[in-house]
Amino acid sequence: MARRSGKKDGRWYGWAKTATQYSKYGVWIDRSTDGGRRWDGTRGSQHRDGGEAYTPMQYWPDGTWLRACVNVEGVRLKCTGWVS
């Protein structure tokens, strides 16, 4: 799983990318305004039956934090660290 970011029209965006051999999983972006103490999760959620997945780009305004998360059905939930 990886966090990605870039600018479009002068604004920052973030998205997540993952690939797995597991049969069912979901990947998404969480966004926080307080460094990860609280967040408004599951932005751009993608659910797949194995293989590679990218979330849609999510707006990343100044003063917010992002992380990427993946949940493999019946196995585990894993998130990257928060970045600002």
C-alpha positions, 0 to 999 in steps of 0.5 A, spaced: 500 500 500 502 506 498 500 514 499 501 518 493 500 525 492 500 531 486 498 537 484 492 539 479 490 546 477 495 548 483 491 544 488 494 538 492 491 531 492 492 525 495 490 518 493 492 510 495 494 505 491 495 497 493 496 490 490 494 484 493 493 476 492 487 476 497 481 475 494 477 481 497 479 488 500 478 495 500 482 501 500 481 508 501 484 515 504 482 518 511 483 525 512 484 529 518 484 536 521 487 535 527 493 530 526 490 524 526 486 524 533 479 524 529 478 523 521 473 523 516 474 516 513 473 512 507 474 517 502 474 514 495 473 507 497 475 502 492 473 494 493 476 489 489 477 482 488 484 481 488 489 485 484 491 492 483 487 498 486 487 506 486 482 510 489 480 517 486 484 523 487 482 526 494 482 534 495 488 535 500 487 542 503 492 546 507 492 544 514 489 537 513 493 530 514 492 524 510 493 517 510 492 511 506 488 504 509 487 497 506 482 492 509 483 485 507 476 481 508 477 477 514 485 478 515 487 485 517 486 493 517 492 496 515 494 504 515 500 508 513 502 514 518 499 520 517 502 526 513 501 533 512 
